[in-house]
Amino acid sequence: MRNPLQEQLLKAGLVKKDKVAKVAREQAKARQGKAPAPDAADQVDVRRLQAERAERDRALAAERNAEARAKEIRAQVRQIIETTRVKREGDIAYRFNDGDKIASIFVSEWLRNQLASGALVIARAGDGYELIPRLPADKIHARATDMIVLDHGRKEGDPLPASDDDDDYYKQFVVPDDLIW
């Protein structure tokens, strides 16, 4: 199908039939999307933009992963505190520093002695504070050191004690000698 102008020019004898066919083929190719290849400068710009976009996407993904990991750690710490907290009872005000403010909780004489010896630790739980035993406090300290408010059993810079509980537990499972990986 030619357009009416081409038909008129062909009838008037101003153009030849093969010239009209060639122009029609070129127009068809242009409609099909077979455009000429972009020059090298455009390709370099496109590659550079793609690389910048990929780098930005990687940075955003890393940031989202870090936020998700921090949220997961906070949830783990919150769960450890809720499951291992010691019931507070008593009428002795035990005062301690929480950053730049002085806070206090009411404890009994026995709980005060446990706090002083380092067997119990005070951890931040939401807006309040909870008493937790030493082993869960070490797990919390490994995940988020800012959640432990008072710990008389640990000095600054002390390494965490090695957990041999897991090793003792897994010793009961014997691995056969002929096991091949």
Secondary structure, 3 states (H helix, E strand, C coil): CCCHHHHHHHHHCCCCHHHHHHHHHHHHHHHHCCCCCCCHHHHHHHHHHHHHHHHHHHHHHHHHHHHHHHHHHHHHHHHHHHHHCECCCCCEEEEEEECCEEEEEEECHHHHHHHHHCCEEEEEECCEEEEEEHHHHHHHHHHCHHHEEECCCCCCCCCCCCCCHHHHHHCCCCCCCCCCC
